Amino acid sequence: LHLAAMHGFADIAQFILDKAEALRAGADSPEAAAEVLDCDAADWEAKLSPLQYAIALGHIPMVKVLIGGGADVKKLAVHKDRNTSLSCLNLWSMYTAESK
């Protein structure tokens, strides 16, 4: 999901989210369903979620797919080299201002 978000492949992200939902629906227990896919998981290097990558890289269709798939718009992005955290809204405002 991270790679799809980084490269703006919204159709692939939608496929992944749909498959995850189908697996959750067929899970034997709530615990098993919770382990299918965490669409808000941070990657190892930059500590960003797929939604945060999509915002930072300006992939608007991807942002819509991820939010529609349940991504948490309130999740904070924690900068790995500084002691700062930014919300998705902060990221959105930063990167849209830079693109003007």
C-alpha positions, 0 to 999 in steps of 0.5 A: 500500500505504501508503494502504491501511495508513493507512486500514485497508483490509486487503482492498485491501492483500491484493489488492496483495500477491497481485498483487505475488506473481503478478508476482514469480512471472512475472518474468524474473530475480531482479532484476526480481522484486525490483523489483515491490513493496517492502512495507517501503518508507518513505514520503517524509514520515513515513519509515514503512512500511505496517506501521508505519502500521498499528501506529501507527493501530491497524489490527490486521487490516491488521497481520496482512495485512502480516505475512502478506505478508512485511512486516519486523517488525524494520524500524526507524521513524526519526523524521524530526525527532529522532535516534531509531529505534523498532522495530515492537514499540516502536511497538506497545507505545507505541500500545497503551498510549496506547489504554488 
